[in-house]
């Protein structure tokens, strides 16, 4: 088996009123369990350096981030090469707990959108009122026909995570939605 | 447009982010039950014109099931509440009664 990991659409980029870039390899670990459990909070804090996020929020800790995905699910973001080690550490720390840990890094694709009008681009694809989202928020929704998680990382920066199998579709719809001259100017 | 609020993650979104799961609060009649009860459990649905209780899943969001009380005519949603509920809670009934005084109640 090849040890070389390649992201879904290496170096794919499109310029429009928002720049869409394939973000490359990201480490992603799904942790499911009872988020009220002290053991999970302790393990996440010790291994990622981040506290458990409140509902629909992201907690950043250096290169790592912990993202609230659902009432019993967290997504841990980390550098791609550190994901296997972090997964093993979490698994060991949560042995005997009612929790599951899975390294899903290579099952996903990540796109970065940058530009002040990212809300306008995404509003064409998602049934979401983007004026309610600010930095540090996460919103899981659909983009056209596929599931997407939108992570607001800054005032003009958003990361969008989708399944790797739909990466080309996602890149195409994002590029089309962000094409120059097609600004809906909903959020100005 | 049908706009639902997921009680599990607090997101308010329109219908296409969710998936309908049919009528809520069905009583299951399984093996050993008599034919009439089983047939009614399998096939008979209320399909009312007006207040209705339904199961919904936040399929593109947190993935959780929940229940909703809504009007099938106007798409007005009276309340959404957790799926782990055997019958409509009192506050949901009150909310419906205040908007639909003529409603006969949950039967």
Contacts between the chains, C-beta under 8 A, distances in Angstrom:
chain1	res1	chain2	res2	distance
A	55	B	9	6.5
A	55	B	10	6.2
A	56	B	9	6.4
A	56	B	10	7.0
A	56	B	11	7.4
A	69	B	62	7.2
A	70	B	8	7.1
A	70	B	9	6.4
A	70	B	61	7.8
A	70	B	62	3.6
A	70	B	63	5.6
A	70	B	64	6.5
A	71	B	8	5.3
A	71	B	9	6.7
A	71	B	62	6.5
A	71	B	64	6.7
A	73	B	62	7.9
A	127	B	13	5.7
A	127	B	14	4.9
A	127	B	16	5.6
A	127	B	17	5.5
A	128	B	13	6.8
A	139	B	11	7.2
A	140	B	60	6.7
A	140	B	61	4.7
A	140	B	62	6.7
A	141	B	13	7.0
A	141	B	17	5.8
A	141	B	60	5.5
A	141	B	61	6.5
A	142	B	16	7.0
A	142	B	17	6.1
A	142	B	60	4.1
A	147	B	60	5.2
